Amino acid sequence: MVCVGIDVAKDKHDCFILSSEGEVLADVFTIANNRDGFELLLQTIRSCARPTDNIKVGLEATGHYSYNILGFLLENGLHTFLINPLHTNLYRKSLSLRQTKTDRIDARTIASMLMSDVDLKSYTDTAYHNEELKSLTRYRFGKVNERAQLKQSVSRLVNILFPELETLVPSLHMASVYAMLAEFPSARQIADAHLTHFKAVLTDASRGRYDRDKAVEIREAARRSVGSAMPAKSLELQHTIRLIRELDKEIDEIEAAIKAIIDEMAPPILTIPGISYRMGAMILAEIGDFSRFDSSDKLLAYAGLSPSTYESGKLKATGTYAHMEKRGSRYLRYALFNATKFVCHWEPSFAAYLARKRAEGKHYNVAISHAAKKLVRLIFALQTSGKAFQSA
């Protein structure tokens, strides 16, 4: 067996090649992060290995920096392992008490991990192409959060310019309200508007839900409003609404791309009541290849939902110490918790389970965390078996 350790960086990668007998086949050497560097690595690996040798290549999961070299290794048929940096860090500390960390040492550490009996799962071509779905779901996550912050800004500005408006409409964040505020971004401008024109704007934007009476009500409230007349804030409100509308279009495009991928995959997870293609895609993207996990317990640990263990002498992990680990992907935990809330609403067995945990005196968030663990086990069973969900 030939083990290759690669420490990934932005502009260069440090590599180390070791045989299963512990012989150094190629001491640490550096390659550039380009085509010539990748080809040099491939030639060096092949020169160190015999045709019958089993080649294992390991590198840390360092985000987008490892994506290109990972694709190159998979394209050339090399058995590749993507290792959690936390795992590498703990393994390196187990080898020495000295607090020494360099790129050269990391390359050696990764090669040693591949040679040892550490339980590692190879990175498959399926997992590599799953990165496209992960990229889309995380991109959508960022855009949705950005839009939420802009909506908070709209609420803040309306409270300054026309605070009475919030009591006159079901929500400030409606297409009809945005259309009105985009043209009349303050109580003063609404009060001075021509009723016919103001009514036409409101009626068109609301598709007929708001008639002349509603327009009169809002304009009269604007005339009595204590809102400030601040042109700078009015301009900020108009620009904020414009940004929200642009984000709406971008999010729709992202969701269309996600749905196209999910429709092609047709995963069993979508047969669970309450899980939409958005949350389902995010869960699948963050988990990746389910064959990497031998059991649902390992998937729970990967998601950071398993309880931590703390025991020292007579002190055991009870009460204060038995907390959720919260390691792994925060995006996965976000998707699981949000999906669990909807599943508990739509699926009777989950609703009963949540009610039972609440009856035991558990806080709502704690009860949801228990239901999330139950959901992870269900998802693992469905995705590994390929069977659709059937309600009890």
PyMOL commands that set and color helices and strands:
alter all, ss='L'
color gray80, all
select helices_A, chain A and resi 35-48+63-75+85-95+103-115+125-129+131-161+163-167+175-183+187-192+195-205+212-223+231-265+268-271+277-287+290-292+296-303+330-346+348-359+364-385
alter helices_A, ss='H'
color red, helices_A
select strands_A, chain A and resi 2-8+12-19+24-32+55-60+79-83
alter strands_A, ss='S'
color yellow, strands_A
deselect
rebuild
show_as cartoon
